[in-house]
Amino acid sequence: MHTPVLIDSRLPEVGTTIFTVMSRLAQACGAINLSQGFPDFSPDPALAAAVAGAIEAGFNQYPPMAGLPALRTAIATKLQTAYGAAYDPETEITVTAGATQAIFTAIAALVRPGDEVVVFEPAYDAYGPAVRLQGASLRPLALLAPHWRPDWAALEAAIGPRTRLVILNTPHNPTGSAWPREDIERLARMLEGTQVCVLADEVYEHMVFDGARHESVARHPALAARAIGVSSFGKTYHVTGWKVGYVFAPEALMAEFRKVHQFNVFTVNSPAQAAFAGFAARPETWRDLAGFYQAKRDRLRAGLAASRFRLLPCTATYFQLLDYRAISDMPDVAFAEWLTREAGVAAIPVSVFSHDRRDEGLVRLCFAKQDATLDAAIERLCAL
Ligand SMILES: Cc1ncc(COP(=O)(O)O)c(C=O)c1O
């Protein structure tokens, strides 16, 4: 008999994520999967060809730790073109294995045991575990429906001597909202004179609708000076499985980020980096993304107008929230499962994005799908 090894879990409350659970259930039930946030269509064939070409051309060994110089230069050009911001590719930009690794590495680099990290809820599920693994604690603050603006008094009260980091996610998953300029400027004023850093998760930066602009921290010098900004090529170029993203930050912050990055992944797959180097600086490869997803949003909303769901505002990202309380009084997790099994459409319950499982009778649909997929889901949802 072997003595069993007892593991005192560092994340005892973490199980399989709801995204995996719902995607599995969708598959088992043959449901249309609008749960997980990924496109069901292909990337630009020229991008796929560029990866194949890069392999042929010999981009197959370790690239430099911070990323291929050509890609970092392209990212710097993009940040200048899109936001008028100057980041030095040598010292202020690093290529990462998607945004998830960037977020984890940034938190590991900045946060120590006993620190507090402010997150706005509902919140993307990667932040909390990364904070807790550093021995720090979360200060979750609820965003206020239906426009998901921050409660400024609560934020003011939350920021104290132990606050190390504020995690900002705009455009926002799961609510499909984006912070307006006045909110970003107010946050910048509130942090003035503090030692608080900002982790700005901007993976949906090119999906802001109705002519509004994305308020990147890169546009706001007072915030940029204390911020690590994160983006994801997976989201922008419809290749979530390639897991390539990047961070931008002032040199001192980036130096700390790289100290962790070099032992966390060291570097990121070279053919994809070489391919993105030919795309990232060209505005035509991201400029039309907002229009592309806005048309899908409009299609979904118009289709669901006749349903019994109440649609919350959707001004950004590829997520639409639905209030189902006219249909059912089930808790949202049970409703999402019922919807998958009985209606054949998989969605994500919004309570999973809050530490206290705050249930407001909402589910999230992802509309990064072909029109035919959306139309089939609309038909099923309108039948309820
Ligand atoms: C808000 C947010 N941040 C980060 C990520 C992860 O991005 P990546 O696939 O590049 O790791 C996602 C993916 O769903 C997201 O929604």
The ligand as an ORCA input file, in Angstrom:
! r2SCAN-3c Opt
* xyz 0 1
  C     -11.745     39.628    -20.695
  C     -10.847     38.567    -21.215
  N      -9.547     38.617    -20.939
  C      -8.688     37.680    -21.386
  C      -9.116     36.622    -22.160
  C      -8.137     35.573    -22.603
  O      -7.556     35.854    -23.812
  P      -6.518     34.825    -24.474
  O      -7.309     33.800    -25.189
  O      -5.680     35.663    -25.381
  O      -5.728     34.223    -23.363
  C     -10.465     36.521    -22.477
  C     -10.959     35.379    -23.269
  O     -12.117     35.037    -23.238
  C     -11.355     37.520    -21.991
  O     -12.665     37.458    -22.257
*
